[in-house]
């Protein structure tokens, strides 16, 4: 077996990148070992290779690396992770090394982390309802097994608290498959990391969860690997262990910033707002690994979370994400300021696969009609609220006052719920009937009369 080749021909250190010349052969994605003047070792990965030049992305700080005293050894293998069901209940860092007090994962199964999206022909149509216990998601923007449904948030909003609640409470109803969660955090603070670990430990959810935590103090280059480590682990649990896996990725904005940092170091021509032109393709390689495969019992559902810079939904990161994924859950700053948790604005949110996961034998037969009625009534109520701010509530008609009351009740009773409140879909729909109670039967235009007769009378 040929020994790995070592080179001392580093010509340039630029940010997180090393430029190694006179390289005989280097493969894209190949792992390298970097040794500095003090004998300290770092890992890196070949980012580009052409005409005897290899550009190496360093997983760590490049401080102290000199062109003269640095050696680079090409190991002839791509980035891999040892996978096992023993990873459940464990906490790892952004490179897949144990972050808790547990041992390294020893497994005969080692898998390359650079996966690929699921072939559209092999995809099975998502059709099973996932209950998160959160009314604004379950009732209005239903998550379906195999879906990729991002959460659009902003700086300072409680998206991490919401993510941990979804991870703790999510379950597939009427399913015999195991349910697991893979949680990957990129660029979070130590305080946030401790919060996640504590949340999962205290509720017992850690037993079915694998955590990958990349801290803000860790090298930003690790953030390129972290979501791929998480998805590779999820694919093993889903397709080898026949488990349904919910993957939560937070924060994809930090991931995109790392992409921009690498692109700038390579002197690439920038795209929109300085992000690389291939960011759409790169994000797709992550998002498209979610889904169900025909003939396989397991599946991967994905909730990527991203903070929109300056709350701008036209920013490249949320904009490109929206093109790839199947809807979005929108976290509202106005609702957060009003003290409403979770501050999800249903009028800005959308689940494109909702209809495939609701209805008789999945949720309840009045689900679609109730969601439509709540949308219409809440939207009208918000319009009336804006009008009353101008003309005063005294100038409103009786009908207007009715919809204003519905909007207030919707936010106070339907949207707002506790941090540990896990509502069933029946509870969510019943609260919906309470919210629209001020309307007469004739004013309920989105729900069929037989559904009104069956479910409204029962709630009175």
Rosetta blueprint (number, residue, H / E / L):
1 X L
2 X L
3 X L
4 X L
5 X E
6 X E
7 X E
8 X L
9 X L
10 X E
11 X E
12 X E
13 X E
14 X E
15 X L
16 X L
17 X E
18 X E
19 X E
20 X E
21 X L
22 X L
23 X L
24 X L
25 X L
26 X L
27 X L
28 X L
29 X L
30 X E
31 X E
32 X E
33 X E
34 X E
35 X E
36 X L
37 X L
38 X L
39 X L
40 X L
41 X E
42 X E
43 X E
44 X E
45 X E
46 X E
47 X E
48 X E
49 X E
50 X E
51 X L
52 X L
53 X E
54 X E
55 X E
56 X E
57 X E
58 X E
59 X E
60 X L
61 X L
62 X L
63 X L
64 X L
65 X L
66 X L
67 X L
68 X L
69 X L
70 X L
71 X E
72 X E
73 X E
74 X E
75 X E
76 X E
77 X E
78 X E
79 X L
80 X E
81 X E
82 X E
83 X L
84 X L
85 X H
86 X H
87 X H
88 X L
89 X L
90 X L
91 X E
92 X E
93 X E
94 X L
95 X L
96 X L
97 X L
98 X E
99 X L
100 X L
101 X L
102 X L
103 X L
104 X L
105 X L
106 X L
107 X L
108 X L
109 X L
110 X E
111 X E
112 X E
113 X L
114 X L
115 X L
116 X L
117 X L
118 X L
119 X L
120 X H
121 X H
122 X H
123 X E
124 X L
125 X L
126 X L
127 X L
128 X L
129 X E
130 X E
131 X E
132 X L
133 X L
134 X L
135 X H
136 X H
137 X H
138 X H
139 X L
140 X L
141 X L
142 X L
143 X E
144 X E
145 X L
146 X L
147 X L
148 X E
149 X L
150 X E
151 X E
152 X E
153 X E
154 X L
155 X L
156 X L
157 X L
158 X L
159 X H
160 X H
161 X H
162 X H
163 X H
164 X H
165 X H
166 X H
167 X H
168 X H
169 X H
170 X L
171 X E
172 X E
173 X L
174 X L
175 X L
176 X L
177 X L
178 X E
179 X E
180 X E
181 X E
182 X E
183 X E
184 X E
185 X E
186 X E
187 X E
188 X E
189 X L
190 X H
191 X H
192 X H
193 X H
194 X H
195 X H
196 X H
197 X H
198 X H
199 X H
200 X H
201 X H
202 X H
203 X H
204 X L
205 X H
206 X H
207 X H
208 X H
209 X E
210 X E
211 X E
212 X E
213 X E
214 X E
215 X E
216 X L
217 X L
218 X L
219 X L
220 X L
221 X L
222 X H
223 X H
224 X H
225 X H
226 X H
227 X H
228 X H
229 X H
230 X H
231 X H
232 X H
233 X H
234 X H
235 X H
236 X H
237 X H
238 X H
239 X H
240 X L
241 X L
242 X L
243 X E
244 X E
245 X E
246 X E
247 X E
248 X E
249 X E
250 X E
251 X L
252 X H
253 X H
254 X H
255 X H
256 X H
257 X H
258 X H
259 X H
260 X H
261 X H
262 X H
263 X H
264 X H
265 X H
266 X L
267 X L
268 X L
269 X L
270 X E
271 X L
272 X H
273 X H
274 X H
275 X L
276 X E
277 X L
278 X L
279 X H
280 X H
281 X H
282 X H
283 X H
284 X H
285 X H
286 X H
287 X H
288 X L
289 X L
290 X L
291 X E
292 X E
293 X E
294 X L
295 X L
296 X L
297 X L
298 X L
299 X E
300 X E
301 X E
302 X E
303 X E
304 X E
305 X E
306 X E
307 X E
308 X L
309 X H
310 X H
311 X H
312 X L
313 X L
314 X L
315 X L
316 X H
317 X H
318 X H
319 X H
320 X H
321 X H
322 X H
323 X H
324 X H
325 X L
326 X L
327 X E
328 X E
329 X E
330 X E
331 X E
332 X L
333 X H
334 X H
335 X H
336 X H
337 X H
338 X L
339 X L
340 X L
341 X L
342 X L
343 X L
344 X E
345 X L
346 X L
347 X L
348 X L
349 X L
350 X E
351 X E
352 X L
353 X L
354 X H
355 X H
356 X H
357 X H
358 X L
359 X L
360 X L
361 X L
362 X L
363 X L
364 X L
365 X L
366 X L
367 X H
368 X H
369 X H
370 X H
371 X H
372 X H
373 X H
374 X H
375 X H
376 X H
377 X H
378 X H
379 X H
380 X H
381 X H
382 X H
383 X H
384 X H
385 X H
386 X H
387 X H
388 X H
389 X H
390 X H
391 X H
392 X L
393 X H
394 X H
395 X H
396 X L
397 X L
398 X H
399 X H
400 X H
401 X H
402 X H
403 X H
404 X H
405 X H
406 X H
407 X H
408 X H
409 X H
410 X H
411 X H
412 X H
413 X H
414 X H
415 X H
416 X L
417 X L
418 X L
419 X L
420 X L
421 X L
422 X L
423 X L
424 X L
425 X H
426 X H
427 X H
428 X H
429 X H
430 X H
431 X H
432 X H
433 X H
434 X H
435 X H
436 X H
437 X H
438 X H
439 X L
440 X L
441 X H
442 X H
443 X H
444 X L
445 X L
446 X L
447 X L
448 X L
449 X H
450 X H
451 X H
452 X H
453 X H
454 X H
455 X H
456 X H
457 X H
458 X H
459 X H
460 X L
